[in-house]
Structure formats: structure tokens, C-alpha cells
């Protein structure tokens, strides 16, 4: 019972922090998501070092956070693009002087973190729009669909699940739970459209994209953890594990949702 209370309280604080952060303004959204980016990167590189891969957590996290905020300035301050272009070669040069056994793996891990962690979390802020036309309902709606899918996939799978979805990676996930999660994600999308007075077709299509992507994102992180022989990505969130454990579905869903959003809105 105590574990359930701790898990529920942690989850409530986590969700509230994200929603309030995104809903307030651009500065607050960048601050909150920048914090999660920093914590997620630190977890990622710390996990890699459990297998003695040789990635420097401080350097990898520092570079990733710089990229996060440079992306925010890219459209208003063109000089930031020059910094972004110069960072990949810098990673290579630094690795040259570190004299580690696997430089290619180390460099690849750092650059991969930019696409796996930094970019998806930045897109949550970018989807809010600019300060003069701030629309946080877009990323918040996406997150609500992700969380709904995750919650009901677990509940339906627990009570009705029989057919394994991807037993090699996640033995407890079932097709019944996955289908149930997608169904309730579509219901959530309709409710978001109804209460926000937005296009229900937009949100329905979004849910059909977001929910399966969230499942794949969850499986991808499970594959990473299984390869590193760890249960959780970290322990910063009591009852939930680490930051990456809570954002695993979002990290894959956010880029795919962003692509859909741009196509739907501008084409």
C-alpha cells in the first residue's frame, strides 16, 4: 500500500510539473524541459558507464543541454546555428584526447543522445508555438494521449492480457493491453478535441500515431535496459525509477507527432 501511495504521489507531482511548466509560458517551459533534459542525459550516460563504455557523463550532459537551448535560439539568433554545426566535430576532438578504447562507440552514443533525448524534449516546447501565439494544448494533448495509452495498456493487459506482444524484450506486455491502450488513447483524443474546441479529426489521427509510437518507445528503452542488465534507468523518481523510465514513450512519440502536426497544419 505504501508503495502505491509513493508511486501515485510521485506520478502526480511529475505530471503537474510538466503540465504547469508547458502551460505557463515559453521561458518556464524551456526551464522545466531543460531540467528534464539534463537529468535524462545524466541517466543515459551513467547507464552506459555501467558497462564501462567510457562516455564522460559530465561532458555528454553539458553538450546535450547546450544543444537544447541553442535549438531554442536557432530561429531568433542565427549565430546559435553555427554553434550547433560546430558541436559534432568538437565531440570527436575531445574523444581524440581522452584515449579511450572505443572512440567510435563513445562518439556515437553522445550524438545519439541528441536525437533520442534532447530533440524530443525540445519539441514539446517548440510545439507550444512562439510567445505571441502560445498554444500549450498541442504538446499537453499529446502527453495526455501518451499517459492514457500507458495507463490503460497496463490495466487492460493486467486483467485481460494473454497474448505476448514482444516477449523477448518485455514479457509482461500483451496484444490485448496494447489494443486497449490504443482504444482509450483515441477516446482521450476525442475528449481533448471536445473540451478544447479543436479539430477532432486532427486529434483522432494524432492518437492513432501517438499510441503505437508510445508502445514502441517503451519497448525500445526496455531493450536498452535489458542490454545493460538494469531494471530502471535511475532512481530519482520514487516508485517509478528514472527520468527515462517516465519519458520512454514520449521520446519516440514526440518526433512522430511533430511530423504529423507539421504536415497536417501546413499542408
N, C-alpha and C positions, 0 to 999 in steps of 0.2 A: 504493500500500500504506500509506504514511504517513497519507494522508487517511482511509483506512478505520479505522486504529488510533485516530486522533484522534477520529473520529466515534463509534466504539464506546466509547471511554473516557468521552467527554462524555455520551453517552446513558446509560451505566451509572451515572455519578455523579448525573445528573439524576433518573433513576428511583429510585435508592436514597434520595436526599434526600427525595423526595416520599413514598415508602412509609414510611420511618422517621419522617418528620415526622407523618404521619397516624396511624401505628400507636402512637406513644408516649403522648400524652395531648392534651387539648384545648388547653392552653397552647402546646405545641410545634407542634401542627397550625396554630393561628392564626398563630404566628410564621412558619412556613415558607410558608404560603399567603399571608400578608400580604406577605412579601418578594416573592413572585412577582407579586402584585397590583401592588405598587409598580413593579417592573421592567416589567411588561406595560403599565401605564398610561403610563409614561415613553416606551416604544417607540411606543405608539399616537399620542400627541400629537407626538412628534418626527417620525413619518412624515407626519402631517398638515401639519406646518410645512414639509416639503419642497416642498409645493405652495403655500406662503405663505398658508395658510388663516387664520393669525392666532390659533390657540389657544395659550394660555400653558401650556407643559408643566409648569411648577412648580405653578401653581395647580390645573390639571386633575388632576395626580397627587396633590397634597395632599388635595384634596376627595375623590377616589376612595378613598384609603387611610382617611380618616376614616369614610367610609360603611362600608367593610369592617369596621372594628372596632365601629362603632355597631350594625351588624347583629348582632354577637356579643353585645352587651349588651342588645339590644332586649327580650328576654323576662325578664331578671332586673332590669334597671334601666329602668323606663318612661320616664325623662327622655330617654333616648337617642332615642326616637321623635320627641320634639319637635325635636331637632337634625336628624334626617333630614328632617322636614317643612320645616324652615327652609332647607335647603341649595339646593333648586332656585331659589327667589327670589333667594338670595344670588348664584348664578351669573349671573342676569340683571342684578342691580345692578352687579356687578363689570364685566360686559361694557359696561354703560352708560358707565362712566368710562374704559374702555380706548380708545374712539373708533376701533374697527376698522371696516373696510369691510363685513364680512359678519357682523353680530352674531347673526343667526338661525342661520347655519351653525355659528358658534363655540359658541353655547349648546347647539345640538342635538348637536354632537359630544361635548361634555362629558357631557351627560345620557345619550347613547347608550353611552358607555364604562362607565357604571354597570351597565347591563343586559348589555353584551357581555363585559365583563371582570370587574368586581367581583362581581356576583351569582353567576356560575357558579363562581368560585374559592371564594367563601364557602360555597356549597352543599356543596362537598367536605368542609368541616369540619362543617357542620350535619348532614350525613348520618351522621357518626360517632355522633351522639346526645349526650346530656349526660354529664358526668363520672362520674356514678354508674352509668350503663349504656352505657359506651363500646363501640361496635361498629365499628371501623375497616374491617372486612372489606367493609362495604357500599360506601363510596367507592373503596376499593382494588380491589375486584372490578370495579367499573365502569371504572376506569382500565386494569386488565389487559385487559378486553374491548376498549377503545379501542385500546390498543397492539397487541393481537393482530390486530385488524382492519386497522390501518395497516400492520403488518409484512407480513402475508400478501397484502393487496391489492397491495402493491408487488411482492412476489415472484411471485405468480401473474400479475400484469399484465406483468411483465418477460419471463417465459418463455412465456406463452400469450396475452397480450393482443393483440387485433386490432381490436376494435370500439370506437371512441372513445366515452367516456361523456359528456363535456361539452367538446367540442373548443374552443369559443370561450374558455373560462376556463382549462382545464387540458388541453392536447393529449395529455399522456402517460397520463392516466387512461383506463382501459378498462372496459367492462362485465364482461369476464372477470375482471379484477382485483378489481372491486367485489364480484362474486358470490363469488369465492374468499375475500375478506376476511370477508364476512358468514358464510360457511360455517364458517371457522375460529374466528370470534368465538363462534358457537354452541357449537362444541367446547370452547372455553375456558370458556364459561359452565357447561357440564356439569361440567368438571373443578373449577371453583370450588365448585360445589354439592357435589360428591363429597368433596372434601378439607376443606371447611368444615362438612360435615354440615348443609347448608341445603337449602331447597326448590328442587329442580331446575326445577320449572315456573316459579318466580319468576325464576330466572337465565336460563332459555331465552327467556322473553318479554322480559326486560331486554335480552338480546343482540340480539333482533330489532328493538328500538327503538334501542339504542345504536349499532350498527354503521352503519345508514343515516344516522343523525344525525351521526355522526363524519365520514362522507364529505361530507355537506352542509356541515359546519363547515369542513372542509378547503377545499372549493370556495369558500365564502364569503370566507375570508381570501385565497385566491388572487385572487378578484375585486377585493378591496380593493387588494392589492399591484399588480395589473395596472393598476388605475385611477391608481395613484400612480407607476407606472413604476419599481418596485423589485423585486428578486429575493427578498430576505429582509426580514423585519420589523426585524432588527437583526443584530448580530454578537457578542453576548455569549456564545453557546454555540458554540465552535469545531466546525466540521463540520456544524452544524445550523442556524445562523442566529440568530434571536432567540427570546425567550420566547414570543411569539405564534405563531411557527412551530411550536413544540413543543406548545402548548396549543390550537391552532386547532380540532382535532376535539373536544376536551373542552369548549370554550366553548359549543358548541351541544348536545352530548350530555348534559352535566350537568343543565341545566334540564329537559330532556325525561325523563331518567331519574328525576329528583327527583319530577316529576309522577306518573310511573308508580308509583314507590315509595310515595308517599303514598296513592294510590288503592288499591294492592294491599294495603298494610298496614292501612289504617283503614276501608276499605270492602269 
